Amino acid sequence: MPSPHETNPSLIMRLSSQSDVDAWCEFSKLYQPMVYRFARRRGLQDADARELVQNVMIGVAKAVQRWEPDNRRGRFRTWLFRIARNQWITMISKRRLDVGAGGTEELVLIQGQSDESAPANRTSQSGGSLRSRSPS
């Protein structure tokens, strides 16, 4: 019987059959929380962490047939978390591509436009309280 820090080899072999619902339920129960913690510790929000977990499970499902126990290459968990790490890198790389182009100058320009388009009835701080300016 494997230690609590090792994955049962027979469970891994059963994962090769995607129709083995019991194996996938057991695997998910064991590893989804670990992958979720992995994602959260790397700064992902809840929804993104859950998406990462799903992507890792899909990655495992696609590749588990090729995994073979080999002490020189590491344990199953090492392989699993390599998939998680690669999925995380892919996720944060895509985020960087989603960020709008431009720098500080563009931000200042955008902020300046919003100030110019504000209504004439603005507020100012005087004596610690905000008062509305009346149009002159």
ZIJOFEN-V747864 format. One record per residue. N is the residue number from 1. OMEGA is omega in whole degrees, -180 to 180 (999 if undefined). NEAR is the number of other C-alpha atoms within 10 Angstrom. Layout:
N/OMEGA/NEAR
N/OMEGA/NEAR
This chain:
1/-179/7
2/177/8
3/-180/7
4/-179/7
5/179/8
6/178/11
7/179/17
8/-179/14
9/-180/14
10/176/9
11/180/14
12/180/19
13/179/14
14/179/18
15/178/22
16/176/19
17/-177/14
18/179/12
19/178/10
20/-175/11
21/-180/12
22/179/12
23/-179/19
24/176/20
25/179/12
26/180/12
27/180/18
28/179/15
29/180/11
30/-166/12
31/179/19
32/178/17
33/180/13
34/180/14
35/177/24
36/178/21
37/176/17
38/-178/19
39/-179/23
40/179/17
41/177/11
42/171/12
43/179/11
44/174/19
45/-176/12
46/-177/13
47/179/10
48/178/16
49/178/21
50/177/19
51/178/18
52/178/25
53/180/25
54/-180/15
55/178/17
56/179/24
57/177/21
58/178/12
59/178/15
60/-179/19
61/-179/15
62/-170/12
63/-173/12
64/179/20
65/-178/14
66/-178/8
67/177/13
68/178/13
69/179/11
70/-177/9
71/179/8
72/-178/6
73/178/10
74/-178/10
75/178/15
76/-179/20
77/177/13
78/178/11
79/-180/15
80/-178/17
81/170/16
82/175/13
83/180/19
84/-180/23
85/179/18
86/178/11
87/178/19
88/179/23
89/178/12
90/-178/12
91/-178/16
92/176/12
93/178/11
94/178/11
95/-180/10
96/178/9
97/-179/9
98/-178/9
99/180/8
100/179/7
101/178/7
102/-178/8
103/-176/8
104/-179/8
105/179/9
106/179/11
107/178/11
108/179/11
109/180/11
110/180/11
111/178/11
112/179/11
113/-179/11
114/177/10
115/-179/10
116/-177/9
117/179/8
118/-180/9
119/-178/7
120/-179/10
121/-177/10
122/178/12
123/175/12
124/-179/12
125/180/9
126/178/8
127/176/7
128/177/7
129/178/8
130/176/11
131/179/12
132/175/10
133/176/11
134/-179/9
135/-178/7
136/999/3
